[in-house]
Every structure is written in structure tokens, then in C-alpha cells.
Amino acid sequence: MFLFRLKRILKLGIKSLWMHRLRSTLTALGIIFGVSSVIAMLAIGEGASRDAQAKIAQLGSQNIIIKTAKPTEDQSALGQQQTLTEYGLTYADADRFRDAIPDVQVIVPNRRFPHQAQYRTRRVKVEVIGTVPWYPEISNVQVKLGRFLGDIDMQYKEGICVVDEKLVNDLFAFDDPIGQSLKIASDYYRVVGVSTEKTSTTTSSNTEEKDATGATKAGANLGGIYIPLTTVKNRFGETTMQMSNSSGRTLERIELQEIIVKVFDIDQVLDTRKSVETLLKRYHKKTDYEIVVPLELMRQAKDFQRIFTIVLGSIAAISLLVGGIGIMNIMLATVSERTREIGIRRALGAKKRDIIFQFLSETLILTLFGGILGIVLGSLIPYLVTYYGSMPTVITGSSLTLAFGISAAVGIIFGLYPAYRAANMDPIESLRHE
């Protein structure tokens, strides 16, 4: 009996809406766009959050990255034709971290600077990375061809290198890079390996590219060339010259651009960070360093994603609210148009609940129909954003459930008042209505 009555109510609701197809379609558009905007915004927010967390995860959740930073007071030396500025991390710092901090598993000192590499007649801008053989243990770098740097290379300051796979096509074209010699400055280096990244994330074309340790490379889409740290120190030295219009020539002496410290357990990261900062403050008179903890960045990214989701969801929910108001407005107009029909049904014995169910069913049909189409459109928009905008998007089941649930709730909430108003009409007055 209940199913028969429900079927009859739905049939009447669909028939009534079909009689006013254009008005019903325009009314449902508010729900369609509202649901699709909820899904699309949540998908974009989730995709951006996961992309950011993936990039941070490449830094290593057990790593602590200490970078050289130029002190502000060193930049105010004016009126001198030539000055020597010495700042930044040192080899002694790396030794102190290894000897004084018990939880350290691996320490990787690095030198980084932009340069130009030449192979035959081809020249490419690269980032030279002077590092140690165990660099892949704490980074996202792995060997694709050949081998990585070895202990013997470090000991004898060999003129060998490992090139990033991004350089292979630009620098070597169709030649096999293994065994070839390329020129950096006035020295030649034999290629012993080709490196690649273990994982990759979708990035936009105008995004600044970073390596596995988070250091910004010399320019967008530049590849790296890995050379033994001892070789870099021997051939390039530690002093560079900077030209400035205000202060003439400035000489800078920097031993290391960064030191990466990896601890045994992720629970020890924050305590180790405090120990690292304490040692740096003790032996550095100036704040010429910067400490980056990927674990802290990941937690901040998750907090930001939570806030971002709430903001985007709230904005999209407003569009659903507007759509709900439109439905209420149309249903109130429908009640006024069908006043005589309501009076006839009441006179024939229909109860108030029958009138309520009749108008509420029409509202629910509108919102559920709009919700289904909104889910389809909302699932298509993130795909288009990813395809044309190169932005990562992630559609989750919770966002689909949330959007559809909100659309159903809107139908019930905004349909109750028109249905209640229709049910409480005086049958006699309704029959008199023209």
C-alpha cells in the first residue's frame, strides 16, 4: 500500500514538472551548477594539497635540510670597491652534526651553483651539484644508466660526473652519454651515469622547478650535473665574484650551500632540529643559514588543505543555497497557480500529508535530478582543468556524497514551506479561487 502510494505521488510529481519543462529545467540549473561547483572546487583543492604534500614528501620526512643564507648586513656594504664576504655552512658544521648528534643516520654536504656545460658544439645551462656518493640515500634521485659517484672518485678527486636525464636530449642528442666527456668551465668530465627521479608530480609549465632536496634550480627545466664534492672544491674553489653597480666587485666565500641530515626515526626529527639549531647558533655569529624541516611543512600543508577545503566548500555551498532559494520561489508560485487543484483534492478527501508529499516530491525530483547532472558535470570539470591547465585534481567519494547529500537536503528544506503552505489552504477558499 505504501509503495503504491509512493509510486502514485512520484508519478504525479513527474507529470506536473513535465507540464512545465522549461521552468523546471531552469530551476534545476541552480542545483546542477551548485553541485558541480562543490565537486570541482573540492577536487581542485584536494589535488593541489596532494601535489604539495607529494613534493614535500620528496624532501624526505626524516630529513632536516640546512641551507646557506646570505645575512642582510652583508648586503649593506657600500662604498667599497672590493670586499671579501665569508658566510654560510662549513665542512666543520657537517662534522659537528655527525659527532654531536646521536640520532643522525646520514649527513650529506652539497655545493650548488649554476654554470654552462658544453658537449661538442652544444651548450646548455645546468646546475652543478658537488655531492657525496650516498646522496641518493636521502634524495629522490636514482641511477637510470651507468653508476653514481663512488668513494674512489671522492678520494682521488676524479673528473667524472652523473648527468640528469633532462640533459641527455639537449646535450647529447642521439649519442650515448655514458663514456662521453663534457666541458664545464675549463675542465672536462667523463659521464659515468644518468640519473632520474624516483617519482614525479604534475606541475604547471610556469612553476619553478626544484630538485629532490627542495633547492630551486638555476632556472626552469634545468638539469643537474653531479660531481664529486672533492673535485668541485679542488677545481672551482670556494670563492666567487659578484658584480654590483653600487659596491663594485664583491668576493664571496662559501664552503657549502646545504647540508642534509637524515635521522633514524621520524619521531626524532623535531628534537634533532633543535640540536642542529643549537649547534649553529653556538658557532655562527650571524644568522647565515636556514633550516627546512619537511615534516613540519607536511603538517602545515595538511592544515592549509583543511582550511582551503572549508573555504572552497563554503563558497560552493552558497551557490547551492541560491539554487534552493530559487526552488522555493518557483514552488511558491506553483502553489499559487494550483490553488484550485489543491481545493479539489482536499474536497475529494485528500489529507494534508498527501498535499505535503505531493509538493515535496516535486521539489525532491528537481533537486535529485539536478544533483545527478551536477555530479556528472562536476566530475568533468576537474578532468578539463587537469588536461588544459596542467593542474592536479582529485575527486574523492566523500565530495560526491557530500554534494549529493547537500542537494537532497536543499530539496527537503526549501520544499517544506511551500508544501506546508499548500496543505494548510482552506479547501473552500481554494475552490473559489480562479
Secondary structure by P-SEA (a helix, b strand, c coil): caaaaaaaaaaaaaaaaaaaaaaaaaaaaaaaaaaaaaaaaaaaaaaaaaaaaaaaaaacccbbbbbbbbbccccccccccbbbbbbcccaaaaaaaacccccccbbbbbbbbbbbbbcccbbbbbbbbbccccccccccccccccccccaaaaaacccccccccccccccccccccccbbbbcccbbbbbcbbbbbcccccccccccccccccccccccbbbbbbccaaaaaaacccbbbbbbccccbbbbbbcccbbbbbcccccaaaaaaaaaaaaaaaccccccbbbbbaaaaaaaaaaaaaaaaaaaaaaaaaaaaaaaaaaaaaaaaaaaaaaaaaaaaaaacccaaaaaaaaaaaaaaaaaaaaaaaaaaaaaaaaaaaacccbbbbbcaaaaaaaaaaaaaaaaaaaaaaaaaaaaccaaaaaacc
